[in-house]
Amino acid sequence: MLPRVADSLSFLYLDMVRVVQDDTGVCAQIQAGDRTDLVYLPTAALSCLLLGPGVSITTPALTTLARHGTTVVCVGAAGVRTYAGILPDSLTTHWLELQTTAWADSDRRLHIARRMYEMRFADADLPTTVDLDQLRGMEGQRMKALYKILAQQHGIGRFRRNYHPDQWDTQDPVNLALSAANSCLYGIVHAALLALGLSPALGFVHAGTQHAFVYDIADLYKAETTLPLAFALHQSPHPEQEARRRFRDNLRLLRLLPRIVRDTQHLLTPEATTAADHSERHDVDMVHLWDPKKGTLPAGVNYAGGDR
């Protein structure tokens, strides 16, 4: 059995294999010359299967994974891109409901935006009255200061972040490497959010894109991952390729997965204190009914009352 991470969530990344269902279970067929090795997947204990380049999978294998509640996500090498996610119908909506409830409430949305700022900058001492406009200004000042420190460490002159795709060819190596590294980070964050059944589109700071929440969560890790890497490549003749290769080679992205899960859960359940509160499963045996006063009620019950 695979080791469990983030309490009970496990990820498995595959590439260059064929995944099939045989009489014993779901297995990965690994071709080594004339020999074919079989590695059986612990589907009942697996929460998310990441399918990288060179993977083919049969419909019976996908059916078994769905029946066991395993999310399947198609990704690039080492998760540097996320292309699509297949969510099993048994996946709980617990985390999605927490996300949408907080997202739709302006006060709770601002509270989560504040918590994200505090997670990014551990020494932050935010006034209780700070609004989102002030928060954006403070975040901007922090990032400017961080850029300046990294530029000084690497002997670079003034650095200015450039996001404009139409100016791509004129960008300096640090900007190119940073954009490439950030796209890698977005891929693995996207995979983690899909595995939890969350909506990548409902961000608390970002908005207007299907990746808004991906950008929110990725921002938590840029200062320690993509930014130092990008500045270290300021003299690279191929900064984009080098940034992607270093992330893949070191498997930094895949190692981030359990941390992303824990941090996202913590953001959505700040009052949680036990492991059970942070469990990503919250399995349900049947569909519930919603009631604004009583909370969830069992489905499959006739609530007519009396003889009607």
Secondary structure, 3 states (H helix, E strand, C coil): CCCCECCCECEEEECCCEEEECCCCEEEEEEECCEEEEEECCHHHCCEEEECCCCEECHHHHHHHHHCCCEEEEECHHHCCEEEEECCCCCCCHHHHHHHHHHHCHHHHHHHHHHHHHHHCCCCCCCCCCCHHHHHHHHHHHHHHHHHHHHHHCCCCCCCCCCCHHHHHHCCHHHHHHHHHHHHHHHHHHHHHHHCCCCCCCCCCCCCCCCHHHHHHHCCCCCCCHHHHHHHCCCCCCHHHHHHHHHHHHCHHHHHHHHHHHHHHHHHCCCCCCCCCCCCCCCCCCCEEEECCCEEEECCCCCCCCCC
